[in-house]
Amino acid sequence: MFFYTNMNVGKHSVEITMHISVMNTHSKTPVPVRKLHRRPRDLIPQIQVLLEEHLTALPKQSASAIIIPFRASGDNAVVRNEQLAEFLNEVPKKVSPSDIYIVEQLADGRRFNRGALLNCGFVLATLHEMKGDKSFLTMLDEYSGFIDASEVLSMNEVSTDEKSHSHYIFHDVDLIPSDSLAPYYRAVPPEPLHIGWCWDRYRRFKGYFGGVVSMTRDQIVSVNGYGNDSWGWGAEDDVLRTRIYLNQQGIARPAVNSGTFRDLECMTYEEKKKSIARAREENPIQWEQIASVRETWKSNGLCSLCFKVLSLRLLCSNRQGNVYRIIVQL
């Protein structure tokens, strides 16, 4: 028989599976005992190193959608806006053609919710594809209230100007890729592609899946996107990686020597942790969220996302693509 319980160890909530051998009263032979279940934090999809010569180029009349979760409020407002300006000055010309969606969280006093903002960006990019450039800019006339993501994703509308995104890149604003990584931005990922693996701050953690991730629409929808409930730093990347594992997808990574990122924060892992602790920005229930992915991934994500667009501005438009800055209320 099996007995399940939860044990709190410091900040960690760990599911323990105790296996008890039960004797068969007739044969006196112990019933075989199953292997221990691995914790969700240890569930890592099969890793494929994706070399540049194996990349699939963008289809014609197609572009990537780069989605940046953003917040510029309080003490970090000036720094974050400077990072955004530097990003927009350097990255678009490296990775074109691409549309960039800066999805900014309303400054309402709540912690930053990176996962929900990335989900919002994916839904907004989908609306852009359906409406086209002109209608997308006036979408507030149609969507003045809260947007139900599941309704948007169930539509089959196609814009008259054939706006199309072959893949979506979830991207932190403070990471500038080297020129040599550009082919990975332009390629359609055969599996969820972790370009951020080339950034060395978190590479010590074998399951690290943050920074920059490229996925196709089918890959995103099949795992229900990110979770919407990670308020504060931590969990959303582990949750997405575990969803990919549970859906029997693999993860692709560039070879480590394929390129690198310039970190605009200029912090080590230890310095970043201290910074988050000082600002009290850590997600207080991150370990519980990671441990419960099996039970929550189908009900918490794109299917349950509702948000309101408060402002939508076109910052620039050229042959490289369009750049939008969008403020949302979660």
C-alpha positions as CSV (number, residue, x, y, z in Angstrom):
1,M,0.0,0.0,0.0
2,F,1.0,3.6,-0.4
3,F,0.7,6.5,2.0
4,Y,1.0,10.1,0.9
5,T,1.7,13.1,3.1
6,N,3.2,16.6,2.9
7,M,6.2,17.7,4.9
8,N,7.4,21.3,5.3
9,V,11.1,21.7,5.4
10,G,12.0,25.3,5.8
11,K,10.5,27.0,2.8
12,H,10.1,23.8,0.9
13,S,6.9,21.8,0.8
14,V,7.8,18.3,-0.3
15,E,5.4,15.5,-1.1
16,I,6.6,12.2,0.5
17,T,5.4,8.9,-0.8
18,M,5.9,6.1,1.7
19,H,5.9,2.6,0.2
20,I,4.8,-0.2,2.5
21,S,5.2,-3.8,1.4
22,V,2.0,-5.7,1.9
23,M,2.1,-9.5,2.4
24,N,-0.2,-11.7,0.4
25,T,-1.8,-14.0,3.1
26,H,-1.9,-17.0,0.7
27,S,1.4,-16.9,-1.0
28,K,3.4,-15.2,1.7
29,T,5.1,-13.2,-1.1
30,P,5.5,-9.4,-0.8
31,V,3.6,-7.3,-3.2
32,P,6.1,-5.5,-5.6
33,V,6.8,-2.0,-4.5
34,R,6.8,0.8,-7.0
35,K,9.6,3.2,-7.4
36,L,9.6,6.5,-5.6
37,H,7.9,9.4,-7.4
38,R,10.3,12.3,-8.3
39,R,9.4,15.7,-7.0
40,P,8.1,18.1,-9.7
41,R,11.2,20.3,-9.2
42,D,13.3,17.3,-10.4
43,L,11.1,16.6,-13.5
44,I,13.3,17.7,-16.4
45,P,12.3,17.0,-20.0
46,Q,14.8,15.3,-22.3
47,I,17.4,17.8,-23.5
48,Q,18.4,18.2,-27.1
49,V,21.4,20.4,-28.1
50,L,20.3,22.3,-31.1
51,L,23.2,23.2,-33.4
52,E,22.8,26.2,-35.8
53,E,22.9,23.9,-38.9
54,H,19.8,22.1,-37.6
55,L,17.7,25.2,-37.4
56,T,14.6,25.7,-39.5
57,A,14.3,29.1,-41.1
58,L,11.2,31.4,-40.8
59,P,8.4,30.7,-43.3
60,K,7.9,33.5,-45.9
61,Q,5.7,36.4,-44.8
62,S,6.2,35.3,-41.2
63,A,7.8,36.8,-38.1
64,S,8.5,36.0,-34.5
65,A,6.7,37.7,-31.6
66,I,8.9,38.8,-28.8
67,I,7.0,39.2,-25.5
68,I,8.5,41.2,-22.7
69,P,7.0,41.2,-19.2
70,F,7.5,44.6,-17.8
71,R,7.0,46.8,-14.7
72,A,8.5,50.2,-14.1
73,S,7.3,51.6,-10.8
74,G,8.7,52.7,-7.5
75,D,12.5,52.7,-6.9
76,N,13.2,50.6,-10.1
77,A,11.2,52.8,-12.6
78,V,14.2,54.7,-13.9
79,V,16.5,51.7,-14.2
80,R,13.9,49.5,-15.9
81,N,13.0,52.2,-18.4
82,E,16.7,52.6,-19.2
83,Q,17.0,48.9,-19.7
84,L,14.0,48.9,-22.0
85,A,15.4,51.7,-24.1
86,E,18.7,49.8,-24.5
87,F,16.9,46.6,-25.4
88,L,14.9,48.4,-28.1
89,N,17.9,50.1,-29.4
90,E,19.9,46.9,-29.9
91,V,17.7,43.8,-30.1
92,P,15.2,44.4,-33.0
93,K,17.9,44.9,-35.6
94,K,19.5,41.6,-34.6
95,V,16.4,39.4,-34.6
96,S,14.2,40.9,-37.3
97,P,11.6,40.3,-38.6
98,S,9.8,40.4,-35.3
99,D,7.0,42.2,-33.5
100,I,7.7,43.2,-30.0
101,Y,5.1,43.3,-27.3
102,I,6.0,45.1,-24.0
103,V,3.4,43.9,-21.6
104,E,3.4,46.2,-18.6
105,Q,1.7,45.4,-15.3
106,L,-0.5,48.0,-13.8
107,A,1.2,49.6,-10.7
108,D,-1.5,48.5,-8.2
109,G,0.8,47.5,-5.3
110,R,0.9,43.8,-6.0
111,R,4.0,41.8,-6.7
112,F,5.2,41.3,-10.2
113,N,3.5,38.4,-12.0
114,R,5.8,37.4,-14.9
115,G,3.9,34.3,-15.9
116,A,0.5,36.0,-16.2
117,L,2.1,38.9,-18.2
118,L,3.7,36.4,-20.6
119,N,0.3,34.7,-21.1
120,C,-1.3,38.1,-21.7
121,G,1.4,38.9,-24.4
122,F,0.7,35.6,-26.2
123,V,-3.0,36.4,-26.2
124,L,-2.4,39.9,-27.5
125,A,-0.1,38.7,-30.2
126,T,-2.9,36.3,-31.2
127,L,-5.4,39.2,-31.4
128,H,-2.9,41.1,-33.5
129,E,-2.7,38.2,-35.9
130,M,-6.5,38.1,-36.1
131,K,-7.1,41.8,-36.4
132,G,-4.2,43.1,-38.4
133,D,-2.1,46.1,-37.7
134,K,-4.8,48.8,-38.0
135,S,-7.6,47.1,-36.1
136,F,-5.2,45.9,-33.4
137,L,-4.4,49.5,-32.5
138,T,-8.1,50.3,-32.0
139,M,-8.9,47.0,-30.2
140,L,-9.8,48.9,-27.0
141,D,-13.0,50.0,-28.8
142,E,-14.0,46.3,-29.0
143,Y,-12.3,45.0,-25.8
144,S,-13.1,47.7,-23.3
145,G,-13.7,45.2,-20.4
146,F,-11.8,42.2,-19.3
147,I,-10.5,39.9,-22.0
148,D,-11.2,36.1,-21.6
149,A,-8.1,34.4,-23.1
150,S,-9.9,31.1,-23.7
151,E,-12.5,32.9,-25.9
152,V,-9.8,34.6,-27.9
153,L,-7.8,31.4,-28.5
154,S,-10.9,29.5,-29.6
155,M,-11.6,32.0,-32.4
156,N,-10.6,31.2,-36.0
157,E,-10.4,34.7,-37.4
158,V,-7.6,35.6,-39.9
159,S,-6.6,39.2,-40.6
160,T,-6.8,40.6,-44.1
161,D,-3.2,41.7,-44.1
162,E,-2.0,38.2,-43.3
163,K,-0.2,39.0,-40.1
164,S,1.4,35.8,-38.9
165,H,3.8,34.8,-36.2
166,S,5.6,31.4,-36.6
167,H,6.8,31.4,-32.9
168,Y,6.8,33.4,-29.7
169,I,9.8,34.3,-27.6
170,F,9.3,35.0,-23.9
171,H,12.1,37.5,-23.1
172,D,13.4,39.3,-20.0
173,V,14.0,43.0,-20.7
174,D,17.5,43.0,-19.2
175,L,19.1,40.5,-21.5
176,I,20.8,41.5,-24.7
177,P,21.8,38.6,-27.0
178,S,25.0,38.4,-28.9
179,D,24.8,38.6,-32.7
180,S,25.7,34.9,-32.9
181,L,22.4,33.9,-31.2
182,A,20.3,35.6,-33.9
183,P,19.7,32.4,-35.9
184,Y,18.1,30.9,-32.8
185,Y,15.7,33.8,-32.6
186,R,14.7,33.5,-36.2
187,A,14.3,29.7,-36.3
188,V,11.0,27.9,-35.7
189,P,11.7,25.7,-32.6
190,P,11.2,22.0,-33.1
191,E,10.7,21.8,-29.4
192,P,10.5,24.5,-26.7
193,L,13.8,26.2,-27.2
194,H,15.6,27.6,-24.2
195,I,17.9,30.3,-25.7
196,G,18.4,31.6,-22.1
197,W,20.6,28.6,-21.4
198,C,23.5,30.6,-22.9
199,W,23.2,33.1,-20.0
200,D,25.4,31.8,-17.2
201,R,23.8,33.3,-14.0
202,Y,21.5,30.3,-13.4
203,R,23.2,27.6,-15.4
204,R,24.3,25.9,-12.2
205,F,20.7,24.6,-11.9
206,K,20.2,21.8,-14.3
207,G,16.4,22.5,-14.6
208,Y,16.8,26.2,-15.2
209,F,14.2,27.3,-17.9
210,G,14.0,31.1,-17.7
211,G,15.4,34.3,-19.3
212,V,14.6,33.6,-23.0
213,V,12.3,30.8,-24.2
214,S,11.0,30.3,-27.8
215,M,7.9,28.2,-28.5
216,T,5.4,27.6,-31.3
217,R,1.7,28.2,-30.8
218,D,0.9,24.5,-30.5
219,Q,3.7,24.0,-27.9
220,I,2.3,26.9,-25.8
221,V,-1.4,25.9,-26.0
222,S,-0.7,22.2,-25.3
223,V,0.8,23.1,-21.9
224,N,-1.8,25.8,-21.1
225,G,0.9,28.5,-21.1
226,Y,2.3,29.7,-17.8
227,G,0.5,29.6,-14.5
228,N,-1.2,32.8,-13.5
229,D,-0.7,32.7,-9.8
230,S,3.1,33.3,-9.3
231,W,3.0,36.7,-7.6
232,G,6.6,37.6,-7.0
233,W,10.0,36.1,-8.0
234,G,10.2,32.4,-8.5
235,A,8.2,29.3,-9.7
236,E,6.8,30.3,-13.1
237,D,9.8,28.9,-15.0
238,D,9.9,25.7,-13.1
239,V,6.1,25.3,-13.5
240,L,6.3,25.8,-17.3
241,R,9.2,23.3,-17.6
242,T,7.2,20.7,-15.6
243,R,4.2,21.2,-17.8
244,I,6.4,20.5,-20.8
245,Y,7.6,17.3,-19.1
246,L,4.1,16.2,-18.2
247,N,3.1,16.7,-21.9
248,Q,6.0,14.5,-23.0
249,Q,7.7,17.3,-24.9
250,G,11.5,17.8,-24.8
251,I,13.5,20.9,-24.5
252,A,16.1,22.2,-27.0
253,R,19.1,24.3,-26.0
254,P,21.8,26.0,-28.1
255,A,25.3,24.7,-27.5
256,V,26.8,26.8,-24.7
257,N,29.4,28.2,-27.0
258,S,26.7,29.4,-29.5
259,G,26.7,32.8,-28.0
260,T,26.0,34.8,-24.8
261,F,23.9,37.5,-23.2
262,R,24.9,40.8,-21.8
263,D,23.1,41.1,-18.4
264,L,22.0,44.7,-17.9
265,E,21.5,44.1,-14.2
266,C,25.1,43.0,-13.8
267,M,24.4,40.8,-10.8
268,T,25.5,37.4,-9.7
269,Y,22.9,34.9,-8.6
270,E,23.7,35.6,-5.0
271,E,23.4,39.4,-5.5
272,K,20.1,38.9,-7.3
273,K,18.7,36.8,-4.4
274,K,19.7,39.4,-1.9
275,S,18.2,42.2,-4.0
276,I,14.8,40.4,-4.2
277,A,14.9,39.7,-0.4
278,R,15.5,43.3,0.4
279,A,12.7,44.4,-1.8
280,R,10.4,41.6,-0.4
281,E,9.6,40.5,-4.0
282,E,10.0,36.8,-3.5
283,N,7.0,34.5,-4.3
284,P,6.1,33.2,-0.8
285,I,4.4,30.0,-2.1
286,Q,6.7,29.1,-5.0
287,W,7.6,25.7,-3.6
288,E,3.9,24.8,-3.1
289,Q,3.2,25.9,-6.7
290,I,6.0,23.8,-8.1
291,A,4.9,20.7,-6.1
292,S,1.3,20.9,-7.3
293,V,1.8,21.2,-11.0
294,R,0.3,17.8,-11.7
295,E,-2.9,18.9,-10.1
296,T,-3.1,22.4,-11.4
297,W,-1.7,22.7,-14.9
298,K,-4.9,22.0,-16.8
299,S,-7.0,24.5,-14.8
300,N,-4.5,27.3,-14.2
301,G,-3.1,29.1,-17.3
302,L,-4.4,30.3,-20.6
303,C,-7.7,28.7,-20.0
304,S,-8.3,30.7,-16.8
305,L,-6.7,34.0,-17.8
306,C,-8.7,37.2,-17.7
307,F,-7.1,40.7,-18.1
308,K,-7.9,44.2,-19.1
309,V,-6.0,46.4,-21.5
310,L,-5.7,49.9,-20.1
311,S,-3.4,51.4,-22.8
312,L,-2.0,50.3,-26.1
313,R,0.7,52.3,-28.0
314,L,2.6,51.7,-31.1
315,L,6.2,52.9,-30.3
316,C,7.6,52.3,-33.7
317,S,7.0,50.5,-37.0
318,N,9.5,49.7,-39.7
319,R,10.8,46.8,-41.8
320,Q,12.1,45.1,-38.7
321,G,8.6,44.9,-37.3
322,N,6.3,46.7,-34.9
323,V,6.9,47.6,-31.2
324,Y,3.9,47.9,-28.9
325,R,3.8,49.0,-25.3
326,I,0.7,47.7,-23.5
327,I,-0.4,48.3,-19.9
328,V,-2.7,45.5,-18.5
329,Q,-4.6,45.0,-15.3
330,L,-4.4,41.4,-14.1
